[in-house]
Amino acid sequence: MTNNKKTVGIFIMPREFPCGPQSSCCGPVGQSEEDMQKLKDSIKTQLGCDVEVISVTDGNQMKNNLQIVRLLRSFGLMSLPIISLNDEVVSMGNPSPEEAVLAIKEKITQV
């Protein structure tokens, strides 16, 4: 990498209601836009990184992120959101914005 700019990728599945929003059989699946915006804003504000939110349902985006595809196949949707720093995974699951910032900071200091 020629510059020092850090790029964070947040891989998500947009929130869906497989059985309908009022269904009693199952709840929503995926991440809400509000939660992802909070996460994105926290990372940008506290770390100054470029942040890209990528839907795992976008085949064009995912063909360039085979490591994420493998993680999804191994761990399923519970692994989302997956957060990467310069294409290296730093977090899986549903971290709070504070936990995500801390995980990214730890990875930055290792580099």
N, C-alpha and C positions, 0 to 999 in steps of 0.2 A: 504494500500500500504506500503510495507516495505522499499522502498528507496525513495529518494526525486526527482528522475528523472521524469520530466514532459513529457508526450506524447501528441502530437498534431495530431489530425486526420483531414485531409482535404478531404471532400466527394465531388466528382465531377462527372460530366458526360462529357466524352471526346467529344471534338468539333466534330459535325456532320453537314452535309449539307443535310437536308431531301429531298430537291427538286433538289439537284445538286449544285455544287459550283458556277455555272454561272447563276443560276435561278433568275428571277426577282420577283418571287412570295413570297419568304420568305428568311430570312437570316440564318446564322449559329445558331446552338443550342449547348449549352455546353461551356466548358472552354478550351482554347487553352493550349497546352503543355507548351508554352513559359510563359504564364501568371502564370500557376501553379508552374512552376520552380522558377520564381521570388518570388512568395509568400512563397514557401517552403524555399528557400535560406534566405529570410529576417527573417523568424521565427527562423531558425536554428542559423543564425549568431547573431541576436540581443538578443535572449532569451536562446540559448543553449539547446533547447528542441529537443527531438527526433520527427521527423515529418514523418507521413505516409500518402500518397495520396491514397485514396480508390475510385474506380469507383463504382457509384451506380448501374451500369449495371452488376456488378459481384455478382450474387446470393449467392455464397458461403460466400463472405465478408458481405453481407447485412443481412444474417440470424443472424449474431452476433451483429447487430446494429439496432435493432427494433425501437429505438427512432428516428433514422434518417429516416427510412422507414415511420413512422407515420408523420413526418414533411413533407416529400415529398408528401404524400397523401393529406395532408391538404393544403400545400402552392404551390405545383407544382415545376416545374423546375426553376422558378424564385428564389427559396430559395437557389439554389446552387451558389457557393460552401457553404457548411455548415462546419464550423470549430468547433472542439471539443477539450477540454483540459481534459485529463484523463476521457474520456467518458461523459463529461458535455458540452453541446452546449454553445459556447461563441459568435458565429457570424453566421448570415445567409445572403445570398445575395452576392453581388459582392464587397467586400471591397478592398481598395487599400492595398498593403503590409503594409503601415504605420498604417492604421486603424486596420488591423488584429492584428498586433503586440501590439498596444495599448489595444485592447479588451482582448487579452490573458494576458497582464501584469496586467490589472485591476483584472482579475479573479485570477491570481496567488497571488496578494496581499490580496485578500479576504480569501484565504485558510489558 
